Amino acid sequence: MRIAIFGGSFNPVHNEHINIAAAARRALGLDKIIVVPSHVTPLKNGRLTVPPVDRFNMCKLAFDGAEVSDYEIAAGGVSYSYLTCREFRKRYPDDELYFVMGADMYESFGDWKNPRDILDNVTLAVCAREKPLALNGRFPAVSIGYTGAKVSSTRIRALAALGEDTGEYVPASVAEYIRGHNLYRLDGVEEVKKLLTKIRWEHTVRVAVTAAENCARAGVSERAALTAALFHDCAKYLTFDSPLLKGFVCPDGVLDDVVHQYSGAYVAEKVFGIDDADVLNAIRYHSSGRENMSALEKLIYLSDMLEEGRTFGGVEELRGEFARGLDAGLLAAFGHQIEYLGKSGKEIYPLTEKAYKYLKEHRNEQ
């Protein structure tokens, strides 16, 4: 028989996973495809996740006609593909075995644990991601002949974390499972949503998606990024006589447009019980910035300014700088904001000017 192993975190399983499995079945003439959700996936620490049993159940719902194996989940610990390939070679000693992966995984295959051990037991079967596939020749592989669309598990988790519909990206049965089991959901979502207008909530969701999709390269945990994004504008429409702001004292000299960052941090801490100092500071300085910002503070500032709904002049150039790095993006963003406020005749908050000067002086040291 021709059998393919399709492993991954499936966190969560989405439409492109299903398309890849179907393409592999056609291209390789498979008699069987075995989907193997991991227990803990190497190289993916810091991501929002759910219990392995839920990822297994979602795979059972998503894959029609495929076997879903709990081998790695039952084994526990970190899931290494070389052990999985050894196990299935033992189970199918005389069959043709393939191991299905995307081009991004193939490019990093040399960093996997015991890659040569994997190749001793299976043939790599690779599909392209967004652009035509180029096998590098370093590791023998066959092409599935399918170029997958861009579907981000990170985006799906971010949407689910804020209670949004994921049905555009996952099968209806999986979307319902996520919703019915409150998977990935952050505490306080419904309460924050009630404090915001529809437009402001949609902005908050986009900030969360942007922060989540950039948190790994910033070295920030997904949960911290999403939590800060959720609460960053939570006090946007609160007045000082609101019961939620009882005891709040605004710092002196704060501009009206900036007050909500301070009151938002207060509400996040005192009302919603957020006790992570870095998350609170990311909320507290998301409009102004400040000197010596943490990676999370930079990420939320940039995600707020550059989320995909923003259309102001120069935004694409700023997004390009953000893609180069946090400091490059932040320096460009500060410069743009200060120039815009100056041309508009609006007052520039001193903390922003100090942050800009500090970053220019210290960027090379970072």
Disulfide bonds with the S-S distance in Angstrom:
none
